[in-house]
Amino acid sequence: MTREEAAQKIEDACKIIALEMMKITPAARQLDDEETTADIVKASYQLTIELEVIKKKLIKLRGRDDSTEL
């Protein structure tokens, strides 16, 4: 597997996870327990931030130019 293929696999997985994460907050609001809902929403938000970190790292990696030309 090339670096680009690996990066694409990671990116695809992040997209799937992000789509699934979007289902958590609406469902958590239906639990009728403020403390639990708040904790789930907070954890979901933190996971989303970490997904963004992964995506930004991939963007940075793809932006690197391995050549010596300027």
All heavy atoms as TSV, in Angstrom:
chain	resi	resn	atom	element	x	y	z
A	1	MET	N	N	0.850	-1.173	0.000
A	1	MET	CA	C	0.000	0.000	0.000
A	1	MET	C	C	0.894	1.234	0.000
A	1	MET	O	O	1.828	1.338	0.784
A	1	MET	CB	C	-0.892	-0.035	1.249
A	1	MET	CG	C	-1.752	1.160	1.438
A	1	MET	SD	S	-2.799	1.184	2.935
A	1	MET	CE	C	-3.479	-0.430	2.987
A	2	THR	N	N	0.566	2.153	-0.870
A	2	THR	CA	C	1.333	3.395	-0.938
A	2	THR	C	C	0.899	4.348	0.172
A	2	THR	O	O	-0.134	4.137	0.821
A	2	THR	CB	C	1.110	4.103	-2.290
A	2	THR	OG1	O	-0.250	4.535	-2.359
A	2	THR	CG2	C	1.439	3.185	-3.456
A	3	ARG	N	N	1.664	5.393	0.337
A	3	ARG	CA	C	1.315	6.395	1.339
A	3	ARG	C	C	-0.030	7.032	1.010
A	3	ARG	O	O	-0.860	7.245	1.879
A	3	ARG	CB	C	2.404	7.468	1.430
A	3	ARG	CG	C	2.006	8.527	2.416
A	3	ARG	CD	C	2.940	9.618	2.764
A	3	ARG	NE	N	4.046	9.937	1.934
A	3	ARG	CZ	C	4.946	10.855	2.253
A	3	ARG	NH1	N	4.849	11.510	3.385
A	3	ARG	NH2	N	5.939	11.131	1.472
A	4	GLU	N	N	-0.256	7.316	-0.283
A	4	GLU	CA	C	-1.519	7.939	-0.685
A	4	GLU	C	C	-2.698	7.002	-0.452
A	4	GLU	O	O	-3.765	7.437	-0.014
A	4	GLU	CB	C	-1.467	8.375	-2.152
A	4	GLU	CG	C	-2.716	9.073	-2.626
A	4	GLU	CD	C	-3.122	10.284	-1.789
A	4	GLU	OE1	O	-2.244	11.003	-1.277
A	4	GLU	OE2	O	-4.340	10.494	-1.632
A	5	GLU	N	N	-2.516	5.724	-0.713
A	5	GLU	CA	C	-3.582	4.748	-0.469
A	5	GLU	C	C	-3.904	4.658	1.026
A	5	GLU	O	O	-5.071	4.606	1.414
A	5	GLU	CB	C	-3.199	3.368	-0.999
A	5	GLU	CG	C	-3.146	3.291	-2.509
A	5	GLU	CD	C	-2.522	2.008	-3.027
A	5	GLU	OE1	O	-1.692	1.398	-2.327
A	5	GLU	OE2	O	-2.867	1.610	-4.155
A	6	ALA	N	N	-2.862	4.656	1.832
A	6	ALA	CA	C	-3.059	4.611	3.284
A	6	ALA	C	C	-3.776	5.866	3.767
A	6	ALA	O	O	-4.713	5.795	4.572
A	6	ALA	CB	C	-1.716	4.458	3.995
A	7	ALA	N	N	-3.361	7.007	3.255
A	7	ALA	CA	C	-3.994	8.271	3.637
A	7	ALA	C	C	-5.463	8.272	3.220
A	7	ALA	O	O	-6.332	8.728	3.974
A	7	ALA	CB	C	-3.247	9.453	3.008
A	8	GLN	N	N	-5.751	7.739	2.040
A	8	GLN	CA	C	-7.126	7.691	1.567
A	8	GLN	C	C	-7.986	6.772	2.430
A	8	GLN	O	O	-9.128	7.084	2.744
A	8	GLN	CB	C	-7.181	7.230	0.098
A	8	GLN	CG	C	-8.548	7.360	-0.510
A	8	GLN	CD	C	-9.048	8.792	-0.534
A	8	GLN	OE1	O	-8.344	9.688	-0.995
A	8	GLN	NE2	N	-10.246	9.035	-0.029
A	9	LYS	N	N	-7.424	5.640	2.848
A	9	LYS	CA	C	-8.156	4.724	3.740
A	9	LYS	C	C	-8.490	5.409	5.059
A	9	LYS	O	O	-9.591	5.278	5.577
A	9	LYS	CB	C	-7.340	3.463	4.008
A	9	LYS	CG	C	-7.426	2.437	2.926
A	9	LYS	CD	C	-6.743	1.148	3.364
A	9	LYS	CE	C	-6.838	0.126	2.288
A	9	LYS	NZ	N	-7.836	-0.882	2.557
A	10	ILE	N	N	-7.528	6.136	5.597
A	10	ILE	CA	C	-7.744	6.849	6.855
A	10	ILE	C	C	-8.803	7.926	6.667
A	10	ILE	O	O	-9.709	8.076	7.495
A	10	ILE	CB	C	-6.415	7.443	7.380
A	10	ILE	CG1	C	-5.442	6.318	7.749
A	10	ILE	CG2	C	-6.668	8.366	8.577
A	10	ILE	CD1	C	-4.020	6.781	7.974
A	11	GLU	N	N	-8.696	8.668	5.584
A	11	GLU	CA	C	-9.667	9.728	5.303
A	11	GLU	C	C	-11.075	9.152	5.150
A	11	GLU	O	O	-12.041	9.698	5.691
A	11	GLU	CB	C	-9.269	10.477	4.042
A	11	GLU	CG	C	-10.154	11.655	3.730
A	11	GLU	CD	C	-9.676	12.405	2.504
A	11	GLU	OE1	O	-8.585	12.990	2.563
A	11	GLU	OE2	O	-10.399	12.378	1.496
A	12	ASP	N	N	-11.193	8.058	4.429
A	12	ASP	CA	C	-12.501	7.416	4.246
A	12	ASP	C	C	-13.085	6.959	5.577
A	12	ASP	O	O	-14.279	7.136	5.837
A	12	ASP	CB	C	-12.390	6.236	3.282
A	12	ASP	CG	C	-12.074	6.660	1.848
A	12	ASP	OD1	O	-12.227	7.855	1.520
A	12	ASP	OD2	O	-11.671	5.770	1.065
A	13	ALA	N	N	-12.247	6.385	6.425
A	13	ALA	CA	C	-12.707	5.938	7.742
A	13	ALA	C	C	-13.164	7.128	8.584
A	13	ALA	O	O	-14.188	7.051	9.267
A	13	ALA	CB	C	-11.600	5.165	8.456
A	14	CYS	N	N	-12.437	8.225	8.525
A	14	CYS	CA	C	-12.819	9.430	9.267
A	14	CYS	C	C	-14.173	9.943	8.814
A	14	CYS	O	O	-14.987	10.376	9.638
A	14	CYS	CB	C	-11.758	10.524	9.111
A	14	CYS	SG	S	-10.269	10.245	10.078
A	15	LYS	N	N	-14.425	9.901	7.508
A	15	LYS	CA	C	-15.715	10.363	6.989
A	15	LYS	C	C	-16.853	9.496	7.528
A	15	LYS	O	O	-17.896	10.017	7.941
A	15	LYS	CB	C	-15.714	10.335	5.466
A	15	LYS	CG	C	-14.924	11.448	4.843
A	15	LYS	CD	C	-14.949	11.358	3.331
A	15	LYS	CE	C	-14.055	12.416	2.719
A	15	LYS	NZ	N	-14.013	12.319	1.256
A	16	ILE	N	N	-16.645	8.185	7.537
A	16	ILE	CA	C	-17.675	7.269	8.046
A	16	ILE	C	C	-17.924	7.520	9.521
A	16	ILE	O	O	-19.065	7.602	9.975
A	16	ILE	CB	C	-17.269	5.806	7.782
A	16	ILE	CG1	C	-17.302	5.507	6.283
A	16	ILE	CG2	C	-18.174	4.842	8.544
A	16	ILE	CD1	C	-16.643	4.208	5.888
A	17	ILE	N	N	-16.840	7.663	10.277
A	17	ILE	CA	C	-16.972	7.916	11.715
A	17	ILE	C	C	-17.698	9.237	11.951
A	17	ILE	O	O	-18.589	9.324	12.807
A	17	ILE	CB	C	-15.588	7.906	12.402
A	17	ILE	CG1	C	-14.986	6.497	12.348
A	17	ILE	CG2	C	-15.685	8.391	13.847
A	17	ILE	CD1	C	-13.512	6.433	12.710
A	18	ALA	N	N	-17.339	10.269	11.199
A	18	ALA	CA	C	-17.974	11.582	11.367
A	18	ALA	C	C	-19.470	11.505	11.085
A	18	ALA	O	O	-20.274	12.103	11.815
A	18	ALA	CB	C	-17.308	12.609	10.449
A	19	LEU	N	N	-19.844	10.774	10.049
A	19	LEU	CA	C	-21.267	10.619	9.744
A	19	LEU	C	C	-22.008	9.902	10.871
A	19	LEU	O	O	-23.130	10.271	11.236
A	19	LEU	CB	C	-21.453	9.870	8.427
A	19	LEU	CG	C	-21.075	10.650	7.172
A	19	LEU	CD1	C	-21.109	9.737	5.943
A	19	LEU	CD2	C	-21.998	11.836	6.976
A	20	GLU	N	N	-21.393	8.896	11.442
A	20	GLU	CA	C	-22.006	8.178	12.558
A	20	GLU	C	C	-22.058	9.046	13.813
A	20	GLU	O	O	-23.025	8.998	14.572
A	20	GLU	CB	C	-21.247	6.877	12.840
A	20	GLU	CG	C	-21.397	5.832	11.749
A	20	GLU	CD	C	-22.841	5.408	11.526
A	20	GLU	OE1	O	-23.559	5.141	12.509
A	20	GLU	OE2	O	-23.260	5.338	10.354
A	21	MET	N	N	-21.042	9.872	14.015
A	21	MET	CA	C	-21.003	10.758	15.179
A	21	MET	C	C	-22.164	11.752	15.142
A	21	MET	O	O	-22.672	12.146	16.200
A	21	MET	CB	C	-19.680	11.526	15.233
A	21	MET	CG	C	-18.450	10.682	15.496
A	21	MET	SD	S	-18.459	9.927	17.113
A	21	MET	CE	C	-18.432	11.352	18.147
A	22	MET	N	N	-22.600	12.126	13.951
A	22	MET	CA	C	-23.692	13.091	13.822
A	22	MET	C	C	-25.010	12.536	14.355
A	22	MET	O	O	-25.936	13.294	14.628
A	22	MET	CB	C	-23.843	13.510	12.354
A	22	MET	CG	C	-22.684	14.364	11.881
A	22	MET	SD	S	-22.593	14.689	10.110
A	22	MET	CE	C	-24.235	15.069	9.660
A	23	LYS	N	N	-25.083	11.239	14.545
A	23	LYS	CA	C	-26.299	10.611	15.054
A	23	LYS	C	C	-26.347	10.594	16.586
A	23	LYS	O	O	-27.409	10.388	17.167
A	23	LYS	CB	C	-26.394	9.171	14.559
A	23	LYS	CG	C	-26.469	9.058	13.049
A	23	LYS	CD	C	-26.423	7.606	12.624
A	23	LYS	CE	C	-26.391	7.473	11.116
A	23	LYS	NZ	N	-26.275	6.059	10.706
A	24	ILE	N	N	-25.222	10.812	17.223
A	24	ILE	CA	C	-25.134	10.652	18.675
A	24	ILE	C	C	-25.852	11.759	19.435
A	24	ILE	O	O	-26.653	11.480	20.336
A	24	ILE	CB	C	-23.658	10.541	19.117
A	24	ILE	CG1	C	-23.084	9.217	18.594
A	24	ILE	CG2	C	-23.525	10.633	20.632
A	24	ILE	CD1	C	-21.613	9.036	18.845
A	25	THR	N	N	-25.573	13.007	19.109
A	25	THR	CA	C	-26.165	14.115	19.865
A	25	THR	C	C	-27.697	14.114	19.813
A	25	THR	O	O	-28.331	14.219	20.873
A	25	THR	CB	C	-25.586	15.460	19.407
A	25	THR	OG1	O	-24.172	15.455	19.675
A	25	THR	CG2	C	-26.233	16.622	20.140
A	26	PRO	N	N	-28.304	13.971	18.637
A	26	PRO	CA	C	-29.771	13.930	18.637
A	26	PRO	C	C	-30.329	12.774	19.472
A	26	PRO	O	O	-31.326	12.942	20.180
A	26	PRO	CB	C	-30.136	13.760	17.156
A	26	PRO	CG	C	-28.948	14.244	16.409
A	26	PRO	CD	C	-27.777	13.946	17.280
A	27	ALA	N	N	-29.676	11.635	19.414
A	27	ALA	CA	C	-30.137	10.490	20.205
A	27	ALA	C	C	-29.928	10.733	21.694
A	27	ALA	O	O	-30.784	10.411	22.525
A	27	ALA	CB	C	-29.422	9.216	19.774
A	28	ALA	N	N	-28.797	11.338	22.040
A	28	ALA	CA	C	-28.495	11.601	23.452
A	28	ALA	C	C	-29.526	12.551	24.061
A	28	ALA	O	O	-29.876	12.416	25.240
A	28	ALA	CB	C	-27.091	12.178	23.601
A	29	ARG	N	N	-30.019	13.472	23.275
A	29	ARG	CA	C	-31.014	14.428	23.778
A	29	ARG	C	C	-32.337	13.753	24.123
A	29	ARG	O	O	-33.151	14.310	24.845
A	29	ARG	CB	C	-31.219	15.544	22.767
A	29	ARG	CG	C	-29.982	16.413	22.606
A	29	ARG	CD	C	-30.237	17.548	21.622
A	29	ARG	NE	N	-29.003	18.130	21.146
A	29	ARG	CZ	C	-28.306	19.059	21.781
A	29	ARG	NH1	N	-28.707	19.513	22.935
A	29	ARG	NH2	N	-27.186	19.541	21.262
A	30	GLN	N	N	-32.542	12.561	23.636
A	30	GLN	CA	C	-33.773	11.821	23.905
A	30	GLN	C	C	-33.678	10.928	25.140
A	30	GLN	O	O	-34.622	10.214	25.477
A	30	GLN	CB	C	-34.139	10.955	22.683
A	30	GLN	CG	C	-34.308	11.739	21.404
A	30	GLN	CD	C	-35.346	12.839	21.512
A	30	GLN	OE1	O	-36.441	12.611	22.013
A	30	GLN	NE2	N	-34.998	14.032	21.061
A	31	LEU	N	N	-32.570	10.948	25.836
A	31	LEU	CA	C	-32.365	10.082	26.991
A	31	LEU	C	C	-33.107	10.552	28.239
A	31	LEU	O	O	-33.223	9.806	29.207
A	31	LEU	CB	C	-30.867	9.956	27.306
A	31	LEU	CG	C	-30.033	9.246	26.239
A	31	LEU	CD1	C	-28.558	9.321	26.612
A	31	LEU	CD2	C	-30.475	7.802	26.069
A	32	ASP	N	N	-33.569	11.778	28.238
A	32	ASP	CA	C	-34.272	12.349	29.394
A	32	ASP	C	C	-33.445	12.289	30.678
A	32	ASP	O	O	-33.968	12.029	31.759
A	32	ASP	CB	C	-35.628	11.652	29.607
A	32	ASP	CG	C	-36.588	11.919	28.474
A	32	ASP	OD1	O	-36.530	13.030	27.908
A	32	ASP	OD2	O	-37.393	11.021	28.160
A	33	ASP	N	N	-32.136	12.523	30.516
A	33	ASP	CA	C	-31.239	12.588	31.673
A	33	ASP	C	C	-30.186	13.638	31.337
A	33	ASP	O	O	-29.294	13.390	30.526
A	33	ASP	CB	C	-30.591	11.227	31.940
A	33	ASP	CG	C	-29.714	11.239	33.179
A	33	ASP	OD1	O	-28.665	11.921	33.155
A	33	ASP	OD2	O	-30.078	10.578	34.168
A	34	GLU	N	N	-30.326	14.813	31.949
A	34	GLU	CA	C	-29.463	15.939	31.596
A	34	GLU	C	C	-27.979	15.645	31.782
A	34	GLU	O	O	-27.166	16.002	30.929
A	34	GLU	CB	C	-29.840	17.177	32.414
A	34	GLU	CG	C	-31.121	17.829	31.945
A	34	GLU	CD	C	-31.387	19.131	32.670
A	34	GLU	OE1	O	-30.421	19.836	33.004
A	34	GLU	OE2	O	-32.570	19.428	32.898
A	35	GLU	N	N	-27.640	15.028	32.891
A	35	GLU	CA	C	-26.220	14.757	33.165
A	35	GLU	C	C	-25.637	13.805	32.128
A	35	GLU	O	O	-24.549	14.049	31.590
A	35	GLU	CB	C	-26.048	14.179	34.568
A	35	GLU	CG	C	-24.589	13.936	34.933
A	35	GLU	CD	C	-24.427	13.368	36.335
A	35	GLU	OE1	O	-25.393	13.363	37.121
A	35	GLU	OE2	O	-23.312	12.908	36.632
A	36	THR	N	N	-26.347	12.732	31.844
A	36	THR	CA	C	-25.863	11.763	30.864
A	36	THR	C	C	-25.781	12.390	29.482
A	36	THR	O	O	-24.788	12.218	28.767
A	36	THR	CB	C	-26.777	10.519	30.828
A	36	THR	OG1	O	-26.810	9.945	32.137
A	36	THR	CG2	C	-26.289	9.490	29.836
A	37	THR	N	N	-26.819	13.130	29.118
A	37	THR	CA	C	-26.825	13.809	27.820
A	37	THR	C	C	-25.646	14.752	27.700
A	37	THR	O	O	-24.938	14.756	26.684
A	37	THR	CB	C	-28.146	14.566	27.606
A	37	THR	OG1	O	-29.219	13.630	27.601
A	37	THR	CG2	C	-28.129	15.342	26.299
A	38	ALA	N	N	-25.408	15.549	28.729
A	38	ALA	CA	C	-24.295	16.504	28.702
A	38	ALA	C	C	-22.960	15.792	28.551
A	38	ALA	O	O	-22.101	16.222	27.764
A	38	ALA	CB	C	-24.304	17.352	29.969
A	39	ASP	N	N	-22.776	14.701	29.267
A	39	ASP	CA	C	-21.515	13.947	29.176
A	39	ASP	C	C	-21.330	13.337	27.791
A	39	ASP	O	O	-20.223	13.347	27.240
A	39	ASP	CB	C	-21.467	12.854	30.239
A	39	ASP	CG	C	-21.289	13.405	31.646
A	39	ASP	OD1	O	-20.897	14.586	31.786
A	39	ASP	OD2	O	-21.548	12.650	32.607
A	40	ILE	N	N	-22.406	12.818	27.221
A	40	ILE	CA	C	-22.320	12.213	25.886
A	40	ILE	C	C	-22.028	13.270	24.835
A	40	ILE	O	O	-21.175	13.068	23.955
A	40	ILE	CB	C	-23.604	11.428	25.567
A	40	ILE	CG1	C	-23.676	10.176	26.434
A	40	ILE	CG2	C	-23.672	11.069	24.079
A	40	ILE	CD1	C	-24.992	9.429	26.347
A	41	VAL	N	N	-22.712	14.409	24.926
A	41	VAL	CA	C	-22.482	15.483	23.962
A	41	VAL	C	C	-21.043	15.988	24.077
A	41	VAL	O	O	-20.373	16.209	23.063
A	41	VAL	CB	C	-23.504	16.625	24.148
A	41	VAL	CG1	C	-23.125	17.858	23.334
A	41	VAL	CG2	C	-24.899	16.144	23.771
A	42	LYS	N	N	-20.556	16.130	25.284
A	42	LYS	CA	C	-19.174	16.591	25.487
A	42	LYS	C	C	-18.172	15.594	24.908
A	42	LYS	O	O	-17.245	15.974	24.197
A	42	LYS	CB	C	-18.908	16.789	26.983
A	42	LYS	CG	C	-17.505	17.265	27.277
A	42	LYS	CD	C	-17.275	17.434	28.770
A	42	LYS	CE	C	-15.840	17.832	29.041
A	42	LYS	NZ	N	-15.557	17.915	30.478
A	43	ALA	N	N	-18.372	14.314	25.189
A	43	ALA	CA	C	-17.465	13.288	24.671
A	43	ALA	C	C	-17.528	13.217	23.149
A	43	ALA	O	O	-16.496	13.073	22.474
A	43	ALA	CB	C	-17.804	11.931	25.284
A	44	SER	N	N	-18.716	13.352	22.599
A	44	SER	CA	C	-18.897	13.345	21.151
A	44	SER	C	C	-18.147	14.513	20.516
A	44	SER	O	O	-17.480	14.355	19.485
A	44	SER	CB	C	-20.390	13.420	20.829
A	44	SER	OG	O	-20.597	13.520	19.460
A	45	TYR	N	N	-18.239	15.664	21.148
A	45	TYR	CA	C	-17.531	16.847	20.660
A	45	TYR	C	C	-16.015	16.612	20.677
A	45	TYR	O	O	-15.312	16.927	19.714
A	45	TYR	CB	C	-17.904	18.060	21.507
A	45	TYR	CG	C	-17.190	19.320	21.108
A	45	TYR	CD1	C	-17.500	19.977	19.918
A	45	TYR	CD2	C	-16.199	19.866	21.915
A	45	TYR	CE1	C	-16.848	21.135	19.546
A	45	TYR	CE2	C	-15.542	21.031	21.546
A	45	TYR	CZ	C	-15.868	21.654	20.364
A	45	TYR	OH	O	-15.205	22.808	19.992
A	46	GLN	N	N	-15.525	16.027	21.752
A	46	GLN	CA	C	-14.089	15.753	21.859
A	46	GLN	C	C	-13.625	14.763	20.790
A	46	GLN	O	O	-12.555	14.926	20.200
A	46	GLN	CB	C	-13.749	15.239	23.258
A	46	GLN	CG	C	-13.888	16.306	24.322
A	46	GLN	CD	C	-13.784	15.753	25.734
A	46	GLN	OE1	O	-14.067	14.594	25.993
A	46	GLN	NE2	N	-13.399	16.616	26.659
A	47	LEU	N	N	-14.441	13.753	20.531
A	47	LEU	CA	C	-14.106	12.798	19.476
A	47	LEU	C	C	-14.068	13.483	18.107
A	47	LEU	O	O	-13.197	13.194	17.280
A	47	LEU	CB	C	-15.109	11.648	19.459
A	47	LEU	CG	C	-14.990	10.641	20.598
A	47	LEU	CD1	C	-16.202	9.722	20.615
A	47	LEU	CD2	C	-13.711	9.832	20.478
A	48	THR	N	N	-14.993	14.390	17.887
A	48	THR	CA	C	-15.040	15.123	16.626
A	48	THR	C	C	-13.777	15.973	16.456
A	48	THR	O	O	-13.207	16.039	15.367
A	48	THR	CB	C	-16.302	15.999	16.559
A	48	THR	OG1	O	-17.445	15.151	16.681
A	48	THR	CG2	C	-16.375	16.775	15.257
A	49	ILE	N	N	-13.344	16.580	17.531
A	49	ILE	CA	C	-12.099	17.367	17.486
A	49	ILE	C	C	-10.926	16.472	17.100
A	49	ILE	O	O	-10.102	16.839	16.258
A	49	ILE	CB	C	-11.837	18.065	18.834
A	49	ILE	CG1	C	-12.848	19.185	19.046
A	49	ILE	CG2	C	-10.406	18.614	18.905
A	49	ILE	CD1	C	-12.820	19.790	20.442
A	50	GLU	N	N	-10.855	15.291	17.681
A	50	GLU	CA	C	-9.754	14.375	17.378
A	50	GLU	C	C	-9.806	13.899	15.920
A	50	GLU	O	O	-8.760	13.724	15.283
A	50	GLU	CB	C	-9.755	13.185	18.341
A	50	GLU	CG	C	-9.476	13.571	19.784
A	50	GLU	CD	C	-8.168	14.324	19.981
A	50	GLU	OE1	O	-7.156	14.007	19.309
A	50	GLU	OE2	O	-8.134	15.236	20.819
A	51	LEU	N	N	-11.000	13.699	15.393
A	51	LEU	CA	C	-11.120	13.357	13.972
A	51	LEU	C	C	-10.571	14.483	13.101
A	51	LEU	O	O	-9.907	14.233	12.088
A	51	LEU	CB	C	-12.577	13.094	13.597
A	51	LEU	CG	C	-13.150	11.739	13.975
A	51	LEU	CD1	C	-14.646	11.710	13.676
A	51	LEU	CD2	C	-12.442	10.623	13.240
A	52	GLU	N	N	-10.855	15.698	13.490
A	52	GLU	CA	C	-10.344	16.847	12.739
A	52	GLU	C	C	-8.822	16.907	12.797
A	52	GLU	O	O	-8.177	17.279	11.817
A	52	GLU	CB	C	-10.953	18.149	13.247
A	52	GLU	CG	C	-12.418	18.299	12.897
A	52	GLU	CD	C	-12.690	18.260	11.405
A	52	GLU	OE1	O	-11.956	18.912	10.629
A	52	GLU	OE2	O	-13.638	17.565	11.005
A	53	VAL	N	N	-8.240	16.534	13.920
A	53	VAL	CA	C	-6.782	16.491	14.039
A	53	VAL	C	C	-6.217	15.499	13.023
A	53	VAL	O	O	-5.245	15.797	12.313
A	53	VAL	CB	C	-6.346	16.101	15.473
A	53	VAL	CG1	C	-4.854	15.794	15.530
A	53	VAL	CG2	C	-6.696	17.203	16.462
A	54	ILE	N	N	-6.835	14.337	12.922
A	54	ILE	CA	C	-6.382	13.325	11.965
A	54	ILE	C	C	-6.480	13.873	10.544
A	54	ILE	O	O	-5.527	13.765	9.759
A	54	ILE	CB	C	-7.206	12.030	12.116
A	54	ILE	CG1	C	-6.905	11.366	13.459
A	54	ILE	CG2	C	-6.914	11.063	10.953
A	54	ILE	CD1	C	-7.839	10.216	13.807
A	55	LYS	N	N	-7.606	14.479	10.215
A	55	LYS	CA	C	-7.779	15.005	8.860
A	55	LYS	C	C	-6.772	16.103	8.548
A	55	LYS	O	O	-6.220	16.148	7.444
A	55	LYS	CB	C	-9.208	15.508	8.669
A	55	LYS	CG	C	-10.218	14.361	8.633
A	55	LYS	CD	C	-11.566	14.794	8.116
A	55	LYS	CE	C	-12.399	15.488	9.138
A	55	LYS	NZ	N	-13.757	15.808	8.664
A	56	LYS	N	N	-6.496	16.973	9.507
A	56	LYS	CA	C	-5.521	18.041	9.284
A	56	LYS	C	C	-4.118	17.480	9.094
A	56	LYS	O	O	-3.342	18.000	8.282
A	56	LYS	CB	C	-5.547	19.037	10.444
A	56	LYS	CG	C	-6.762	19.928	10.404
A	56	LYS	CD	C	-6.801	20.882	11.579
A	56	LYS	CE	C	-8.083	21.702	11.537
A	56	LYS	NZ	N	-8.197	22.608	12.674
A	57	LYS	N	N	-3.797	16.422	9.828
A	57	LYS	CA	C	-2.477	15.786	9.665
A	57	LYS	C	C	-2.343	15.207	8.258
A	57	LYS	O	O	-1.277	15.288	7.641
A	57	LYS	CB	C	-2.267	14.687	10.707
A	57	LYS	CG	C	-2.058	15.207	12.104
A	57	LYS	CD	C	-0.723	15.897	12.206
A	57	LYS	CE	C	-0.421	16.296	13.638
A	57	LYS	NZ	N	0.904	16.902	13.759
A	58	LEU	N	N	-3.417	14.615	7.749
A	58	LEU	CA	C	-3.386	14.066	6.392
A	58	LEU	C	C	-3.225	15.173	5.361
A	58	LEU	O	O	-2.477	15.024	4.396
A	58	LEU	CB	C	-4.650	13.253	6.111
A	58	LEU	CG	C	-4.771	11.935	6.861
A	58	LEU	CD1	C	-6.130	11.298	6.578
A	58	LEU	CD2	C	-3.651	10.986	6.492
A	59	ILE	N	N	-3.923	16.272	5.560
A	59	ILE	CA	C	-3.793	17.411	4.647
A	59	ILE	C	C	-2.357	17.914	4.646
A	59	ILE	O	O	-1.773	18.183	3.593
A	59	ILE	CB	C	-4.775	18.536	5.025
A	59	ILE	CG1	C	-6.205	18.095	4.726
A	59	ILE	CG2	C	-4.433	19.840	4.310
A	59	ILE	CD1	C	-7.266	19.002	5.318
A	60	LYS	N	N	-1.783	18.015	5.830
A	60	LYS	CA	C	-0.399	18.478	5.948
A	60	LYS	C	C	0.551	17.500	5.263
A	60	LYS	O	O	1.466	17.909	4.545
A	60	LYS	CB	C	-0.030	18.641	7.420
A	60	LYS	CG	C	1.333	19.227	7.656
A	60	LYS	CD	C	1.581	19.440	9.134
A	60	LYS	CE	C	2.966	20.004	9.377
A	60	LYS	NZ	N	3.234	20.187	10.812
A	61	LEU	N	N	0.333	16.205	5.469
A	61	LEU	CA	C	1.185	15.188	4.844
A	61	LEU	C	C	1.096	15.266	3.333
A	61	LEU	O	O	2.111	15.219	2.642
A	61	LEU	CB	C	0.770	13.794	5.321
A	61	LEU	CG	C	1.529	12.627	4.710
A	61	LEU	CD1	C	2.983	12.639	5.175
A	61	LEU	CD2	C	0.869	11.311	5.067
A	62	ARG	N	N	-0.109	15.415	2.809
A	62	ARG	CA	C	-0.288	15.491	1.365
A	62	ARG	C	C	0.302	16.775	0.792
A	62	ARG	O	O	0.688	16.813	-0.377
A	62	ARG	CB	C	-1.763	15.403	1.023
A	62	ARG	CG	C	-2.299	13.996	1.164
A	62	ARG	CD	C	-3.754	13.953	0.850
A	62	ARG	NE	N	-4.212	12.583	0.760
A	62	ARG	CZ	C	-5.442	12.201	1.024
A	62	ARG	NH1	N	-6.356	13.095	1.377
A	62	ARG	NH2	N	-5.798	10.941	0.912
A	63	GLY	N	N	0.380	17.806	1.602
A	63	GLY	CA	C	0.912	19.072	1.147
A	63	GLY	C	C	2.425	19.131	1.106
A	63	GLY	O	O	3.008	20.026	0.493
A	64	ARG	N	N	3.053	18.167	1.726
A	64	ARG	CA	C	4.520	18.141	1.706
A	64	ARG	C	C	5.021	17.833	0.304
A	64	ARG	O	O	4.489	17.001	-0.402
A	64	ARG	CB	C	5.045	17.056	2.651
A	64	ARG	CG	C	4.897	17.384	4.088
A	64	ARG	CD	C	5.546	16.329	4.926
A	64	ARG	NE	N	5.150	16.459	6.312
A	64	ARG	CZ	C	5.239	15.499	7.202
A	64	ARG	NH1	N	5.712	14.323	6.870
A	64	ARG	NH2	N	4.863	15.711	8.433
A	65	ASP	N	N	6.061	18.491	-0.042
A	65	ASP	CA	C	6.679	18.241	-1.346
A	65	ASP	C	C	8.021	17.583	-1.086
A	65	ASP	O	O	8.921	18.187	-0.524
A	65	ASP	CB	C	6.849	19.573	-2.098
A	65	ASP	CG	C	7.354	19.366	-3.511
A	65	ASP	OD1	O	7.835	18.271	-3.821
A	65	ASP	OD2	O	7.253	20.322	-4.281
A	66	ASP	N	N	8.135	16.337	-1.497
A	66	ASP	CA	C	9.374	15.601	-1.242
A	66	ASP	C	C	10.500	15.962	-2.192
A	66	ASP	O	O	11.619	15.497	-2.041
A	66	ASP	CB	C	9.095	14.093	-1.310
A	66	ASP	CG	C	8.190	13.624	-0.197
A	66	ASP	OD1	O	8.134	14.265	0.875
A	66	ASP	OD2	O	7.532	12.592	-0.387
A	67	SER	N	N	10.189	16.759	-3.182
A	67	SER	CA	C	11.247	17.123	-4.140
A	67	SER	C	C	12.121	18.225	-3.542
A	67	SER	O	O	11.758	18.886	-2.579
A	67	SER	CB	C	10.634	17.615	-5.457
A	67	SER	OG	O	10.059	18.883	-5.282
A	68	THR	N	N	13.261	18.418	-4.163
A	68	THR	CA	C	14.183	19.448	-3.696
A	68	THR	C	C	14.003	20.741	-4.494
A	68	THR	O	O	14.667	21.732	-4.217
A	68	THR	CB	C	15.643	18.975	-3.816
A	68	THR	OG1	O	15.893	18.595	-5.175
A	68	THR	CG2	C	15.899	17.805	-2.892
A	69	GLU	N	N	13.120	20.708	-5.513
A	69	GLU	CA	C	12.894	21.903	-6.317
A	69	GLU	C	C	12.046	22.906	-5.559
A	69	GLU	O	O	11.159	22.554	-4.808
A	69	GLU	CB	C	12.175	21.525	-7.616
A	69	GLU	CG	C	12.996	20.633	-8.510
A	69	GLU	CD	C	12.243	20.278	-9.777
A	69	GLU	OE1	O	11.404	21.086	-10.221
A	69	GLU	OE2	O	12.486	19.182	-10.289
A	70	LEU	N	N	12.334	24.195	-5.782
A	70	LEU	CA	C	11.547	25.258	-5.151
A	70	LEU	C	C	10.648	25.934	-6.125
A	70	LEU	O	O	10.671	26.071	-7.193
A	70	LEU	CB	C	12.475	26.283	-4.490
A	70	LEU	CG	C	13.287	25.737	-3.320
A	70	LEU	CD1	C	14.213	26.837	-2.792
A	70	LEU	CD2	C	12.375	25.295	-2.178
